[in-house]
């Protein structure tokens, strides 16, 4: 079982994981070690904060910069 990170409610976690699982199913590259099931891979990505929710394009750009900082460390 994947532990939901603080600051994300259960509904948001489920929705974001479902959306990410659909992306992975279509062929997107996983940002964590892949699991046998795409849904579990999506949960791990969200739990490790490798993906974030962005409703505004400016939020998306800010989040992308933060992810790049984390990946270069």
N, CA, C and O atoms as a Maestro MAE file, in Angstrom:
{
 s_m_m2io_version
 :::
 2.0.0
}

f_m_ct {
 s_m_title
 :::
 protein
 m_atom[292] {
  # First column is atom index #
  i_m_mmod_type
  r_m_x_coord
  r_m_y_coord
  r_m_z_coord
  i_m_residue_number
  s_m_chain_name
  s_m_pdb_residue_name
  s_m_pdb_atom_name
  i_m_atomic_number
  :::
  1 25 0.837 -1.179 0.000 1 A "UNK " " N  " 7
  2 3 0.000 0.000 0.000 1 A "UNK " " CA " 6
  3 2 0.883 1.244 0.000 1 A "UNK " " C  " 6
  4 15 1.862 1.322 0.742 1 A "UNK " " O  " 8
  5 25 0.533 2.201 -0.828 2 A "UNK " " N  " 7
  6 3 1.301 3.427 -0.964 2 A "UNK " " CA " 6
  7 2 0.720 4.461 -0.016 2 A "UNK " " C  " 6
  8 15 -0.490 4.687 0.003 2 A "UNK " " O  " 8
  9 25 1.593 5.095 0.776 3 A "UNK " " N  " 7
  10 3 1.141 6.108 1.732 3 A "UNK " " CA " 6
  11 2 0.917 7.423 1.003 3 A "UNK " " C  " 6
  12 15 1.793 7.917 0.294 3 A "UNK " " O  " 8
  13 25 -0.265 7.975 1.190 4 A "UNK " " N  " 7
  14 3 -0.612 9.256 0.586 4 A "UNK " " CA " 6
  15 2 0.162 10.369 1.274 4 A "UNK " " C  " 6
  16 15 0.188 10.428 2.503 4 A "UNK " " O  " 8
  17 25 0.802 11.266 0.498 5 A "UNK " " N  " 7
  18 3 1.575 12.339 1.117 5 A "UNK " " CA " 6
  19 2 0.688 13.349 1.830 5 A "UNK " " C  " 6
  20 15 -0.483 13.511 1.488 5 A "UNK " " O  " 8
  21 25 1.250 14.021 2.817 6 A "UNK " " N  " 7
  22 3 0.532 15.070 3.536 6 A "UNK " " CA " 6
  23 2 0.199 16.201 2.572 6 A "UNK " " C  " 6
  24 15 0.977 16.499 1.665 6 A "UNK " " O  " 8
  25 25 -0.928 16.815 2.764 7 A "UNK " " N  " 7
  26 3 -1.321 17.941 1.938 7 A "UNK " " CA " 6
  27 2 -2.154 17.557 0.721 7 A "UNK " " C  " 6
  28 15 -2.624 18.434 -0.004 7 A "UNK " " O  " 8
  29 25 -2.344 16.264 0.487 8 A "UNK " " N  " 7
  30 3 -3.175 15.813 -0.623 8 A "UNK " " CA " 6
  31 2 -4.281 14.946 -0.035 8 A "UNK " " C  " 6
  32 15 -4.009 13.932 0.608 8 A "UNK " " O  " 8
  33 25 -5.538 15.353 -0.260 9 A "UNK " " N  " 7
  34 3 -6.622 14.555 0.290 9 A "UNK " " CA " 6
  35 2 -6.817 13.282 -0.537 9 A "UNK " " C  " 6
  36 15 -6.286 13.171 -1.642 9 A "UNK " " O  " 8
  37 25 -7.554 12.353 -0.019 10 A "UNK " " N  " 7
  38 3 -7.707 11.036 -0.641 10 A "UNK " " CA " 6
  39 2 -8.338 11.127 -2.035 10 A "UNK " " C  " 6
  40 15 -7.937 10.403 -2.946 10 A "UNK " " O  " 8
  41 25 -9.315 12.009 -2.198 11 A "UNK " " N  " 7
  42 3 -9.971 12.146 -3.496 11 A "UNK " " CA " 6
  43 2 -8.987 12.674 -4.538 11 A "UNK " " C  " 6
  44 15 -8.895 12.141 -5.644 11 A "UNK " " O  " 8
  45 25 -8.265 13.711 -4.179 12 A "UNK " " N  " 7
  46 3 -7.288 14.299 -5.099 12 A "UNK " " CA " 6
  47 2 -6.205 13.280 -5.461 12 A "UNK " " C  " 6
  48 15 -5.788 13.198 -6.616 12 A "UNK " " O  " 8
  49 25 -5.755 12.512 -4.482 13 A "UNK " " N  " 7
  50 3 -4.745 11.483 -4.716 13 A "UNK " " CA " 6
  51 2 -5.260 10.454 -5.724 13 A "UNK " " C  " 6
  52 15 -4.541 10.069 -6.647 13 A "UNK " " O  " 8
  53 25 -6.501 10.013 -5.544 14 A "UNK " " N  " 7
  54 3 -7.078 9.012 -6.439 14 A "UNK " " CA " 6
  55 2 -7.236 9.552 -7.856 14 A "UNK " " C  " 6
  56 15 -6.927 8.862 -8.828 14 A "UNK " " O  " 8
  57 25 -7.714 10.776 -7.969 15 A "UNK " " N  " 7
  58 3 -7.922 11.370 -9.296 15 A "UNK " " CA " 6
  59 2 -6.593 11.576 -10.009 15 A "UNK " " C  " 6
  60 15 -6.453 11.216 -11.178 15 A "UNK " " O  " 8
  61 25 -5.617 12.151 -9.316 16 A "UNK " " N  " 7
  62 3 -4.319 12.394 -9.940 16 A "UNK " " CA " 6
  63 2 -3.630 11.088 -10.334 16 A "UNK " " C  " 6
  64 15 -3.006 11.007 -11.392 16 A "UNK " " O  " 8
  65 25 -3.741 10.081 -9.495 17 A "UNK " " N  " 7
  66 3 -3.145 8.780 -9.833 17 A "UNK " " CA " 6
  67 2 -3.824 8.178 -11.058 17 A "UNK " " C  " 6
  68 15 -3.160 7.587 -11.910 17 A "UNK " " O  " 8
  69 25 -5.125 8.322 -11.148 18 A "UNK " " N  " 7
  70 3 -5.844 7.804 -12.309 18 A "UNK " " CA " 6
  71 2 -5.437 8.506 -13.596 18 A "UNK " " C  " 6
  72 15 -5.257 7.871 -14.635 18 A "UNK " " O  " 8
  73 25 -5.294 9.828 -13.514 19 A "UNK " " N  " 7
  74 3 -4.865 10.580 -14.693 19 A "UNK " " CA " 6
  75 2 -3.443 10.205 -15.100 19 A "UNK " " C  " 6
  76 15 -3.149 10.040 -16.284 19 A "UNK " " O  " 8
  77 25 -2.565 10.072 -14.105 20 A "UNK " " N  " 7
  78 3 -1.180 9.717 -14.411 20 A "UNK " " CA " 6
  79 2 -1.088 8.286 -14.944 20 A "UNK " " C  " 6
  80 15 -0.302 8.015 -15.852 20 A "UNK " " O  " 8
  81 25 -1.880 7.374 -14.392 21 A "UNK " " N  " 7
  82 3 -1.885 5.992 -14.874 21 A "UNK " " CA " 6
  83 2 -2.306 5.946 -16.346 21 A "UNK " " C  " 6
  84 15 -1.769 5.155 -17.122 21 A "UNK " " O  " 8
  85 25 -3.256 6.785 -16.723 22 A "UNK " " N  " 7
  86 3 -3.676 6.848 -18.124 22 A "UNK " " CA " 6
  87 2 -2.531 7.328 -19.007 22 A "UNK " " C  " 6
  88 15 -2.331 6.811 -20.106 22 A "UNK " " O  " 8
  89 25 -1.776 8.322 -18.526 23 A "UNK " " N  " 7
  90 3 -0.616 8.800 -19.275 23 A "UNK " " CA " 6
  91 2 0.424 7.693 -19.429 23 A "UNK " " C  " 6
  92 15 0.969 7.494 -20.515 23 A "UNK " " O  " 8
  93 25 0.694 6.980 -18.349 24 A "UNK " " N  " 7
  94 3 1.675 5.895 -18.395 24 A "UNK " " CA " 6
  95 2 1.213 4.797 -19.349 24 A "UNK " " C  " 6
  96 15 2.023 4.218 -20.074 24 A "UNK " " O  " 8
  97 25 -0.074 4.516 -19.349 25 A "UNK " " N  " 7
  98 3 -0.629 3.493 -20.228 25 A "UNK " " CA " 6
  99 2 -0.455 3.877 -21.695 25 A "UNK " " C  " 6
  100 15 -0.276 3.018 -22.558 25 A "UNK " " O  " 8
  101 25 -0.510 5.179 -21.963 26 A "UNK " " N  " 7
  102 3 -0.336 5.662 -23.338 26 A "UNK " " CA " 6
  103 2 1.128 5.699 -23.760 26 A "UNK " " C  " 6
  104 15 1.429 5.929 -24.931 26 A "UNK " " O  " 8
  105 25 2.052 5.471 -22.808 27 A "UNK " " N  " 7
  106 3 3.458 5.399 -23.183 27 A "UNK " " CA " 6
  107 2 4.367 6.444 -22.583 27 A "UNK " " C  " 6
  108 15 5.539 6.503 -22.954 27 A "UNK " " O  " 8
  109 25 3.888 7.273 -21.675 28 A "UNK " " N  " 7
  110 3 4.754 8.254 -21.026 28 A "UNK " " CA " 6
  111 2 5.826 7.536 -20.204 28 A "UNK " " C  " 6
  112 15 5.609 6.427 -19.717 28 A "UNK " " O  " 8
  113 25 6.959 8.169 -20.061 29 A "UNK " " N  " 7
  114 3 8.065 7.591 -19.316 29 A "UNK " " CA " 6
  115 2 7.826 7.737 -17.821 29 A "UNK " " C  " 6
  116 15 7.574 8.847 -17.351 29 A "UNK " " O  " 8
  117 25 7.896 6.646 -17.057 30 A "UNK " " N  " 7
  118 3 7.719 6.749 -15.609 30 A "UNK " " CA " 6
  119 2 8.882 7.495 -14.963 30 A "UNK " " C  " 6
  120 15 10.022 7.395 -15.417 30 A "UNK " " O  " 8
  121 25 8.592 8.232 -13.918 31 A "UNK " " N  " 7
  122 3 9.619 9.002 -13.207 31 A "UNK " " CA " 6
  123 2 10.162 8.265 -11.997 31 A "UNK " " C  " 6
  124 15 11.037 8.776 -11.299 31 A "UNK " " O  " 8
  125 25 9.654 7.076 -11.743 32 A "UNK " " N  " 7
  126 3 10.161 6.197 -10.680 32 A "UNK " " CA " 6
  127 2 10.362 4.815 -11.287 32 A "UNK " " C  " 6
  128 15 10.004 4.578 -12.441 32 A "UNK " " O  " 8
  129 25 10.931 3.912 -10.510 33 A "UNK " " N  " 7
  130 3 11.102 2.547 -10.979 33 A "UNK " " CA " 6
  131 2 9.723 1.952 -11.265 33 A "UNK " " C  " 6
  132 15 8.875 1.920 -10.372 33 A "UNK " " O  " 8
  133 25 9.480 1.480 -12.492 34 A "UNK " " N  " 7
  134 3 8.139 0.986 -12.819 34 A "UNK " " CA " 6
  135 2 7.765 -0.280 -12.048 34 A "UNK " " C  " 6
  136 15 8.607 -1.125 -11.748 34 A "UNK " " O  " 8
  137 25 6.486 -0.376 -11.742 35 A "UNK " " N  " 7
  138 3 5.912 -1.545 -11.097 35 A "UNK " " CA " 6
  139 2 5.228 -2.370 -12.176 35 A "UNK " " C  " 6
  140 15 5.150 -1.947 -13.330 35 A "UNK " " O  " 8
  141 25 4.734 -3.543 -11.807 36 A "UNK " " N  " 7
  142 3 4.007 -4.365 -12.775 36 A "UNK " " CA " 6
  143 2 2.721 -3.688 -13.230 36 A "UNK " " C  " 6
  144 15 2.284 -3.872 -14.366 36 A "UNK " " O  " 8
  145 25 2.120 -2.908 -12.346 37 A "UNK " " N  " 7
  146 3 0.853 -2.248 -12.659 37 A "UNK " " CA " 6
  147 2 1.075 -0.742 -12.778 37 A "UNK " " C  " 6
  148 15 1.742 -0.137 -11.939 37 A "UNK " " O  " 8
  149 25 0.510 -0.144 -13.825 38 A "UNK " " N  " 7
  150 3 0.703 1.288 -14.035 38 A "UNK " " CA " 6
  151 2 0.062 2.110 -12.913 38 A "UNK " " C  " 6
  152 15 0.552 3.190 -12.582 38 A "UNK " " O  " 8
  153 25 -1.013 1.613 -12.336 39 A "UNK " " N  " 7
  154 3 -1.671 2.348 -11.256 39 A "UNK " " CA " 6
  155 2 -0.749 2.466 -10.040 39 A "UNK " " C  " 6
  156 15 -0.711 3.507 -9.384 39 A "UNK " " O  " 8
  157 25 -0.018 1.409 -9.747 40 A "UNK " " N  " 7
  158 3 0.910 1.435 -8.607 40 A "UNK " " CA " 6
  159 2 2.082 2.358 -8.915 40 A "UNK " " C  " 6
  160 15 2.546 3.086 -8.038 40 A "UNK " " O  " 8
  161 25 2.562 2.334 -10.152 41 A "UNK " " N  " 7
  162 3 3.636 3.237 -10.549 41 A "UNK " " CA " 6
  163 2 3.182 4.683 -10.395 41 A "UNK " " C  " 6
  164 15 3.935 5.520 -9.898 41 A "UNK " " O  " 8
  165 25 1.962 4.981 -10.815 42 A "UNK " " N  " 7
  166 3 1.413 6.335 -10.681 42 A "UNK " " CA " 6
  167 2 1.308 6.740 -9.210 42 A "UNK " " C  " 6
  168 15 1.594 7.886 -8.864 42 A "UNK " " O  " 8
  169 25 0.906 5.820 -8.354 43 A "UNK " " N  " 7
  170 3 0.809 6.121 -6.925 43 A "UNK " " CA " 6
  171 2 2.181 6.427 -6.341 43 A "UNK " " C  " 6
  172 15 2.321 7.353 -5.542 43 A "UNK " " O  " 8
  173 25 3.186 5.663 -6.731 44 A "UNK " " N  " 7
  174 3 4.544 5.910 -6.230 44 A "UNK " " CA " 6
  175 2 5.062 7.264 -6.720 44 A "UNK " " C  " 6
  176 15 5.712 7.990 -5.967 44 A "UNK " " O  " 8
  177 25 4.778 7.598 -7.964 45 A "UNK " " N  " 7
  178 3 5.213 8.891 -8.493 45 A "UNK " " CA " 6
  179 2 4.600 10.032 -7.694 45 A "UNK " " C  " 6
  180 15 5.291 10.987 -7.340 45 A "UNK " " O  " 8
  181 25 3.332 9.938 -7.416 46 A "UNK " " N  " 7
  182 3 2.663 10.999 -6.664 46 A "UNK " " CA " 6
  183 2 3.137 11.026 -5.212 46 A "UNK " " C  " 6
  184 15 3.337 12.100 -4.645 46 A "UNK " " O  " 8
  185 25 3.316 9.857 -4.611 47 A "UNK " " N  " 7
  186 3 3.762 9.792 -3.218 47 A "UNK " " CA " 6
  187 2 5.168 10.369 -3.058 47 A "UNK " " C  " 6
  188 15 5.477 10.971 -2.029 47 A "UNK " " O  " 8
  189 25 6.017 10.191 -4.063 48 A "UNK " " N  " 7
  190 3 7.381 10.724 -4.015 48 A "UNK " " CA " 6
  191 2 7.460 12.135 -4.583 48 A "UNK " " C  " 6
  192 15 8.543 12.699 -4.743 48 A "UNK " " O  " 8
  193 25 6.289 12.695 -4.884 49 A "UNK " " N  " 7
  194 3 6.169 14.055 -5.408 49 A "UNK " " CA " 6
  195 2 6.973 14.264 -6.696 49 A "UNK " " C  " 6
  196 15 7.562 15.323 -6.913 49 A "UNK " " O  " 8
  197 25 6.981 13.234 -7.538 50 A "UNK " " N  " 7
  198 3 7.616 13.331 -8.853 50 A "UNK " " CA " 6
  199 2 6.668 13.962 -9.865 50 A "UNK " " C  " 6
  200 15 7.089 14.406 -10.932 50 A "UNK " " O  " 8
  201 25 5.380 13.996 -9.519 51 A "UNK " " N  " 7
  202 3 4.381 14.678 -10.338 51 A "UNK " " CA " 6
  203 2 3.584 15.589 -9.423 51 A "UNK " " C  " 6
  204 15 3.443 15.318 -8.231 51 A "UNK " " O  " 8
  205 25 3.069 16.660 -9.981 52 A "UNK " " N  " 7
  206 3 2.291 17.618 -9.201 52 A "UNK " " CA " 6
  207 2 1.056 18.039 -9.987 52 A "UNK " " C  " 6
  208 15 1.012 17.907 -11.210 52 A "UNK " " O  " 8
  209 25 0.066 18.541 -9.283 53 A "UNK " " N  " 7
  210 3 -1.155 19.034 -9.913 53 A "UNK " " CA " 6
  211 2 -0.974 20.513 -10.222 53 A "UNK " " C  " 6
  212 15 -0.568 21.291 -9.359 53 A "UNK " " O  " 8
  213 25 -1.276 20.895 -11.452 54 A "UNK " " N  " 7
  214 3 -1.184 22.294 -11.853 54 A "UNK " " CA " 6
  215 2 -2.412 22.662 -12.672 54 A "UNK " " C  " 6
  216 15 -2.665 22.068 -13.720 54 A "UNK " " O  " 8
  217 25 -3.168 23.633 -12.201 55 A "UNK " " N  " 7
  218 3 -4.348 24.082 -12.922 55 A "UNK " " CA " 6
  219 2 -4.026 25.303 -13.780 55 A "UNK " " C  " 6
  220 15 -4.723 25.574 -14.758 55 A "UNK " " O  " 8
  221 25 -2.988 26.030 -13.423 56 A "UNK " " N  " 7
  222 3 -2.619 27.262 -14.101 56 A "UNK " " CA " 6
  223 2 -1.297 27.056 -14.837 56 A "UNK " " C  " 6
  224 15 -0.384 26.458 -14.268 56 A "UNK " " O  " 8
  225 25 -1.154 27.525 -16.080 57 A "UNK " " N  " 7
  226 3 0.104 27.334 -16.810 57 A "UNK " " CA " 6
  227 2 1.327 27.886 -16.066 57 A "UNK " " C  " 6
  228 15 2.414 27.314 -16.152 57 A "UNK " " O  " 8
  229 25 1.153 28.983 -15.343 58 A "UNK " " N  " 7
  230 3 2.284 29.530 -14.584 58 A "UNK " " CA " 6
  231 2 2.676 28.579 -13.456 58 A "UNK " " C  " 6
  232 15 3.860 28.425 -13.156 58 A "UNK " " O  " 8
  233 25 1.680 27.939 -12.829 59 A "UNK " " N  " 7
  234 3 1.975 26.934 -11.809 59 A "UNK " " CA " 6
  235 2 2.749 25.780 -12.422 59 A "UNK " " C  " 6
  236 15 3.667 25.242 -11.802 59 A "UNK " " O  " 8
  237 25 2.380 25.399 -13.637 60 A "UNK " " N  " 7
  238 3 3.053 24.296 -14.315 60 A "UNK " " CA " 6
  239 2 4.516 24.637 -14.548 60 A "UNK " " C  " 6
  240 15 5.389 23.802 -14.309 60 A "UNK " " O  " 8
  241 25 4.798 25.844 -15.010 61 A "UNK " " N  " 7
  242 3 6.187 26.244 -15.254 61 A "UNK " " CA " 6
  243 2 6.989 26.265 -13.955 61 A "UNK " " C  " 6
  244 15 8.140 25.830 -13.922 61 A "UNK " " O  " 8
  245 25 6.379 26.771 -12.893 62 A "UNK " " N  " 7
  246 3 7.046 26.815 -11.590 62 A "UNK " " CA " 6
  247 2 7.326 25.394 -11.086 62 A "UNK " " C  " 6
  248 15 8.412 25.116 -10.578 62 A "UNK " " O  " 8
  249 25 6.361 24.512 -11.226 63 A "UNK " " N  " 7
  250 3 6.533 23.124 -10.785 63 A "UNK " " CA " 6
  251 2 7.600 22.419 -11.615 63 A "UNK " " C  " 6
  252 15 8.380 21.631 -11.081 63 A "UNK " " O  " 8
  253 25 7.640 22.692 -12.897 64 A "UNK " " N  " 7
  254 3 8.642 22.079 -13.771 64 A "UNK " " CA " 6
  255 2 10.045 22.505 -13.364 64 A "UNK " " C  " 6
  256 15 10.969 21.691 -13.360 64 A "UNK " " O  " 8
  257 25 10.207 23.775 -13.021 65 A "UNK " " N  " 7
  258 3 11.523 24.255 -12.554 65 A "UNK " " CA " 6
  259 2 11.919 23.571 -11.245 65 A "UNK " " C  " 6
  260 15 13.080 23.207 -11.061 65 A "UNK " " O  " 8
  261 25 10.963 23.398 -10.341 66 A "UNK " " N  " 7
  262 3 11.242 22.730 -9.069 66 A "UNK " " CA " 6
  263 2 11.638 21.278 -9.295 66 A "UNK " " C  " 6
  264 15 12.559 20.781 -8.646 66 A "UNK " " O  " 8
  265 25 10.956 20.593 -10.205 67 A "UNK " " N  " 7
  266 3 11.301 19.199 -10.505 67 A "UNK " " CA " 6
  267 2 12.704 19.097 -11.086 67 A "UNK " " C  " 6
  268 15 13.441 18.165 -10.763 67 A "UNK " " O  " 8
  269 25 13.078 20.041 -11.938 68 A "UNK " " N  " 7
  270 3 14.412 20.022 -12.514 68 A "UNK " " CA " 6
  271 2 15.477 20.214 -11.439 68 A "UNK " " C  " 6
  272 15 16.534 19.586 -11.488 68 A "UNK " " O  " 8
  273 25 15.194 21.088 -10.463 69 A "UNK " " N  " 7
  274 3 16.137 21.296 -9.353 69 A "UNK " " CA " 6
  275 2 16.316 20.006 -8.559 69 A "UNK " " C  " 6
  276 15 17.436 19.639 -8.204 69 A "UNK " " O  " 8
  277 25 15.211 19.322 -8.284 70 A "UNK " " N  " 7
  278 3 15.258 18.076 -7.501 70 A "UNK " " CA " 6
  279 2 16.009 16.995 -8.256 70 A "UNK " " C  " 6
  280 15 16.799 16.261 -7.662 70 A "UNK " " O  " 8
  281 25 15.773 16.885 -9.573 71 A "UNK " " N  " 7
  282 3 16.409 15.827 -10.361 71 A "UNK " " CA " 6
  283 2 17.902 16.044 -10.533 71 A "UNK " " C  " 6
  284 15 18.641 15.078 -10.720 71 A "UNK " " O  " 8
  285 25 18.374 17.301 -10.473 72 A "UNK " " N  " 7
  286 3 19.802 17.566 -10.648 72 A "UNK " " CA " 6
  287 2 20.583 17.343 -9.364 72 A "UNK " " C  " 6
  288 15 21.813 17.289 -9.394 72 A "UNK " " O  " 8
  289 25 19.904 17.214 -8.255 73 A "UNK " " N  " 7
  290 3 20.607 17.007 -6.967 73 A "UNK " " CA " 6
  291 2 21.122 15.615 -6.837 73 A "UNK " " C  " 6
  292 15 21.732 15.275 -5.824 73 A "UNK " " O  " 8
  :::
 }
 m_bond[291] {
  # First column is bond index #
  i_m_from
  i_m_to
  i_m_order
  :::
  1 1 2 1
  2 2 3 1
  3 3 4 2
  4 3 5 1
  5 5 6 1
  6 6 7 1
  7 7 8 2
  8 7 9 1
  9 9 10 1
  10 10 11 1
  11 11 12 2
  12 11 13 1
  13 13 14 1
  14 14 15 1
  15 15 16 2
  16 15 17 1
  17 17 18 1
  18 18 19 1
  19 19 20 2
  20 19 21 1
  21 21 22 1
  22 22 23 1
  23 23 24 2
  24 23 25 1
  25 25 26 1
  26 26 27 1
  27 27 28 2
  28 27 29 1
  29 29 30 1
  30 30 31 1
  31 31 32 2
  32 31 33 1
  33 33 34 1
  34 34 35 1
  35 35 36 2
  36 35 37 1
  37 37 38 1
  38 38 39 1
  39 39 40 2
  40 39 41 1
  41 41 42 1
  42 42 43 1
  43 43 44 2
  44 43 45 1
  45 45 46 1
  46 46 47 1
  47 47 48 2
  48 47 49 1
  49 49 50 1
  50 50 51 1
  51 51 52 2
  52 51 53 1
  53 53 54 1
  54 54 55 1
  55 55 56 2
  56 55 57 1
  57 57 58 1
  58 58 59 1
  59 59 60 2
  60 59 61 1
  61 61 62 1
  62 62 63 1
  63 63 64 2
  64 63 65 1
  65 65 66 1
  66 66 67 1
  67 67 68 2
  68 67 69 1
  69 69 70 1
  70 70 71 1
  71 71 72 2
  72 71 73 1
  73 73 74 1
  74 74 75 1
  75 75 76 2
  76 75 77 1
  77 77 78 1
  78 78 79 1
  79 79 80 2
  80 79 81 1
  81 81 82 1
  82 82 83 1
  83 83 84 2
  84 83 85 1
  85 85 86 1
  86 86 87 1
  87 87 88 2
  88 87 89 1
  89 89 90 1
  90 90 91 1
  91 91 92 2
  92 91 93 1
  93 93 94 1
  94 94 95 1
  95 95 96 2
  96 95 97 1
  97 97 98 1
  98 98 99 1
  99 99 100 2
  100 99 101 1
  101 101 102 1
  102 102 103 1
  103 103 104 2
  104 103 105 1
  105 105 106 1
  106 106 107 1
  107 107 108 2
  108 107 109 1
  109 109 110 1
  110 110 111 1
  111 111 112 2
  112 111 113 1
  113 113 114 1
  114 114 115 1
  115 115 116 2
  116 115 117 1
  117 117 118 1
  118 118 119 1
  119 119 120 2
  120 119 121 1
  121 121 122 1
  122 122 123 1
  123 123 124 2
  124 123 125 1
  125 125 126 1
  126 126 127 1
  127 127 128 2
  128 127 129 1
  129 129 130 1
  130 130 131 1
  131 131 132 2
  132 131 133 1
  133 133 134 1
  134 134 135 1
  135 135 136 2
  136 135 137 1
  137 137 138 1
  138 138 139 1
  139 139 140 2
  140 139 141 1
  141 141 142 1
  142 142 143 1
  143 143 144 2
  144 143 145 1
  145 145 146 1
  146 146 147 1
  147 147 148 2
  148 147 149 1
  149 149 150 1
  150 150 151 1
  151 151 152 2
  152 151 153 1
  153 153 154 1
  154 154 155 1
  155 155 156 2
  156 155 157 1
  157 157 158 1
  158 158 159 1
  159 159 160 2
  160 159 161 1
  161 161 162 1
  162 162 163 1
  163 163 164 2
  164 163 165 1
  165 165 166 1
  166 166 167 1
  167 167 168 2
  168 167 169 1
  169 169 170 1
  170 170 171 1
  171 171 172 2
  172 171 173 1
  173 173 174 1
  174 174 175 1
  175 175 176 2
  176 175 177 1
  177 177 178 1
  178 178 179 1
  179 179 180 2
  180 179 181 1
  181 181 182 1
  182 182 183 1
  183 183 184 2
  184 183 185 1
  185 185 186 1
  186 186 187 1
  187 187 188 2
  188 187 189 1
  189 189 190 1
  190 190 191 1
  191 191 192 2
  192 191 193 1
  193 193 194 1
  194 194 195 1
  195 195 196 2
  196 195 197 1
  197 197 198 1
  198 198 199 1
  199 199 200 2
  200 199 201 1
  201 201 202 1
  202 202 203 1
  203 203 204 2
  204 203 205 1
  205 205 206 1
  206 206 207 1
  207 207 208 2
  208 207 209 1
  209 209 210 1
  210 210 211 1
  211 211 212 2
  212 211 213 1
  213 213 214 1
  214 214 215 1
  215 215 216 2
  216 215 217 1
  217 217 218 1
  218 218 219 1
  219 219 220 2
  220 219 221 1
  221 221 222 1
  222 222 223 1
  223 223 224 2
  224 223 225 1
  225 225 226 1
  226 226 227 1
  227 227 228 2
  228 227 229 1
  229 229 230 1
  230 230 231 1
  231 231 232 2
  232 231 233 1
  233 233 234 1
  234 234 235 1
  235 235 236 2
  236 235 237 1
  237 237 238 1
  238 238 239 1
  239 239 240 2
  240 239 241 1
  241 241 242 1
  242 242 243 1
  243 243 244 2
  244 243 245 1
  245 245 246 1
  246 246 247 1
  247 247 248 2
  248 247 249 1
  249 249 250 1
  250 250 251 1
  251 251 252 2
  252 251 253 1
  253 253 254 1
  254 254 255 1
  255 255 256 2
  256 255 257 1
  257 257 258 1
  258 258 259 1
  259 259 260 2
  260 259 261 1
  261 261 262 1
  262 262 263 1
  263 263 264 2
  264 263 265 1
  265 265 266 1
  266 266 267 1
  267 267 268 2
  268 267 269 1
  269 269 270 1
  270 270 271 1
  271 271 272 2
  272 271 273 1
  273 273 274 1
  274 274 275 1
  275 275 276 2
  276 275 277 1
  277 277 278 1
  278 278 279 1
  279 279 280 2
  280 279 281 1
  281 281 282 1
  282 282 283 1
  283 283 284 2
  284 283 285 1
  285 285 286 1
  286 286 287 1
  287 287 288 2
  288 287 289 1
  289 289 290 1
  290 290 291 1
  291 291 292 2
  :::
 }
}
